[in-house]
Amino acid sequence: MVVYIDSVFFLNLLANYLLLISTVRLCGLPPQRGRLLAAATLGAAYAVAVFVLPIDGFLWKIFVACIMVYTAFGDRRSFFRSLFLFLGLSCAFAGCVLALGILSDNTQLLTRGVFFADISWRILLIASMAAYLVLNVVFRGSARHDIAKELLAATITRGGRTVSLTVLRDTGNTLTDPLTGRAVLVVWQDALAPLWSAHTFETFKVCRNKTAAETLEHLHAAGESGFRLLPYRSVGVSAGLLLVMQSDLVEISGRKYQNVPVALSPTPVSDGGGYSGLWGGEHEKEETSDGRMAARR
């Protein structure tokens, strides 16, 4: 059977990009499309190289997957979580394509460990939809939040930089700024990386295992402003300090908020539900059953 290298490359490029986008969504990370495209290109190049170089084998696949995830997401504490999720999604997607390819009576070829199928774009689209449905069944927490409309699209702007992410409407989050009385948006620190300058990013990297107070000292010593500490108390008796930055603008579900304090959580706020922030403040207004407008919290 004749294998067209360009078809192998572009088919794998598309599949890898879709898988990486799905991994980003389920991890609740901000999509950095340039990095995702670069990682997808690396995966596609490996698929082509398998046909001409002796680099077949399980360990090679794991190595390339690690390089792809590192390229897509960078140096994050959740590297292994992202890696295992990416590998799981890859298996699910490949299974859907293989099953639909067999059912449609298309020719399949396993060449040195790489699956190649002469399938149409229609079959690929159906496979993608089927894989998406599988993910919604497996990750029921994320699906439940979507159905309840608890997941909100948000953008945070600070110093001319903007990051887009997904936040969870958390009515149990009553954290407020004692200075202004305003609701505080709690976001996983790593998800805010696009907002930092190179100098600020290096400071956070050095302070990764330090307390909020120690990190604030390093930021002030480095001349970084706009950060302060905020006391918090969680369920039970747990209490402590969170590092807080002052944003210029926060937009949540189309509604804009000026100067919202954003608390930096050192650990992910999601357990795989596809969000990276918690928002307990006021949201858009909605019409009640008697025709009046009521604020939704």
Beta strands, then each sheet from edge to edge (+ up, - down):
strand 1: 108-111
strand 2: 114-117
strand 3: 151-158
strand 4: 161-169
strand 5: 185-188
strand 6: 227-233
strand 7: 239-246
strand 8: 249-252
strand 9: 255-258
strand 10: 261-265
strand 11: 277-279
strand 12: 285-287
strand 13: 293-295
sheet 1: 1+ 2-
sheet 2: 6+ 7- 10+ 5+ 11- 4- 3+ 8- 9+
sheet 3: 12+ 13-
end
